[in-house]
C-alpha cells in the first residue's frame, strides 16, 4: 500500500506527530507514505484568515528529511507539501518552494474568488452551478501556475461542505471545463489524485467515478492514492476499495513520487 497525501501537526489542522504516522504506516505494512502538509501562502494575502497559522517550512522539511533517513530500512517516506493555489500567491510559492528538495508537491484549490469554499458563506451567495463552475475555473487556472507541482489534489473538494440538497459535482454539468482540466493534466504530465477524504460528498472518493473514467478515456495514466489523513486512523483509508475499482476499469498502476519523479506501483 502507498499513500501520497497525509498531514501531521506541521499543518494547522492536524495534531498528529509525523513519527506516529510513520509508525502506523509501518504497522499497516505499507511501502510508501508521503506527508504533505498544508502550505497556504494564499491565506497570508487575505486578512480575514490571519488566525490560521502558517507552516514552518524549514522545520517541516528538516524534520521529515531526518525521519526519512531514520526509517529508510522500514518504509519509504515522501517529503511533500500541499500548496493552496491563488494566482496572487505565485511569487511566494516560487520563492519558497525552490529552497527545499521535496519529493512531491500537491496543487490544490481551497480558495475561490478570495473565499474559502469550506465555509457556508461561499455557498449562501451562489447557485450550485455558479459555485462549482467558479471552483473548476480556479482548478483550471491553477494548472498553469509557474511553480512546480506533481499532483492535482482532490478535484471535487468544493462539494465537501456544500449546502445544496444534492452536493454531487456531475460531469455532465461542466463537461467542457472538466475535459479541459483533464486534458491539461495529461498534457502537462501531472497526476490526478484519487482522494478518499470524501465525507459530505456522497462519494467514496474524489473525483467521482465518471470523472475518473473520463480521464482514462482521454488517455490519462498517472494516478495517485491519497487518504488526506489528518490522523493515524485514516492513513490508507479505503485503499483496497480504490484499488479494486481502478483495476476494474483497466488501470494497472498508481504512482508514488521521489524527487518529483513518478514511480509506478502495480495494483
Buried (B, 14 or more C-beta within 10 A) or exposed (E): BBBBBBBBBBBBEBEBBBEBBBBBBEEBEBEBBBBBBBBBBBBBEBEEBEEBEEBEBEEBBEBBBEBBEEBEEEBBBBBBBBBBBBEEBBEBBEEBBEEBEBBBBBBBBBBBEEBBBEEEEBBEEBEBEEBBBBBBBBBBEBBEBEBBBBBBBBBBBBBBBBEBEEBBBBBEBBEEBBBBBBBBBBEEEBBBBBBBBBEEBEBBBBBBEBBBBBBBEEEBBBBBBBBBBBBBEBBBBBBEEBBEBBEEEEBEBBBBBBEEEBEEBEB
